[in-house]
Amino acid sequence: MTSSLGIRVAFIAIAFVAIAIIGAGIGPAPAQEWPTRPIRLVVGAGAGGSTDIAARLVAQPLSEILGQPVVVENRPGAGGMTVADAVAKSPKDGTAALMMSNAHAISAVLT
């Protein structure tokens, strides 16, 4: 019985040493600067609509906070489905955002 207890203690000690060695090798990841390019806030509605006005109200303070221009881009049509697809297929660098209305949220249910 004592030999199995000794094996368990040795195994636990080895596990702690392995965790300590692995933990010492892992350092904090350096932060990347973001954003490095202008942000595109893509709106799936026409200019002058309520979604466009809300996007423009958000764009100005966001631009000041991020230190990069936030460009509002209107792409109306198909109830916002085409613009959502375009933003989903855009490069995954965090420079494209979608501004949608509540109508877009239910359009998947209606199709």
N, C-alpha and C positions, 0 to 999 in steps of 0.2 A: 504494500500500500504506500509506503514511503517513497518507493521508486517512481510510482506514477505521479505522486505529488511533486517530486523533484523534476520530472520531465515537464509537467505543466508550468512550474515556476520558470524553468529554463526557456520554455517556449514563449511565455509572456515576456520575459526579459528580452529575448531576441526580437519579438514583435515591437516592443517599445524602442529598442535601438534602431530597428529598421525604419520606424515611423520618424524618429528623430533625424536620421540621416536624410530621408526623403524630404522632410520638412525644412531642413537646413539648405537643401538645394533649390527649393522653390522660393523665389523672391517675388516681390510685388511687380506686376506688369506695368511697364511705363505707360503713362496716359498719352493718348494721341490727341492732337489738337483737332477740334471739330467746331464748326465747319471750316473747311478750307476753301470752299467755293460758295457762290450765291445759292440761296435756297429757293426752290421753285414751289410755290404754294398753288397747286393746280385746282381750279374750281370747275365743277361739272355743270355750270349754269352760265347764262349770258351775263354780260356786263350790266351793272345797274340793278340787278336783282338782290334780294335779301342775303343770299349766300355770298355773293360778290362783295357786298358792303361789309358783311361780317369778316370776310377774309382780309379786306383792306384795313379794317380796324385792328385786326390781330397782327398784320404784317409789320406795321410801323414800330410798335414796341418790341416785337420779336427781333426785328432788325437791330435795334439799339442794344438789346440784351446780348445777342449773339455776335455782334460786330461784323456781320456780313449782310449784304442786301437780301431782302426777301421779296421776290418778284411774284406778283399774282398773275397767273396765267388762266384765262377763261377758255374752256373747251366744251361748249354746250352740245347736247345731243344724246339721244338714246337713254334719257333718264339718268345720266351719270354713269352708265355701264361702260362706255368706251373710255372715259377718262380714268375710271377705277382700274380698268385693264392696263391702260398706258402707265399709270403710276406703279402698278404691281410689277410690270415688266421693265421698269426703269432700273438703272444701276443701283445696287444696294450700298450706296455710299452715304445715305442719310441726307441727300440734298433735294429730294422730291417728297412732297407731302400732299395729301388729298384733303380738300375741304369739301364736305358733302352736306346735303340737307337731309332732313328726316325721310323724304320721299325715296332717297337712294337706299336707305336702310331696309325698306320693305319691298323694293323692286325684285329682289331674289325670290320672294314668296309669290309674287304675281306672275313670274315667268314660268 
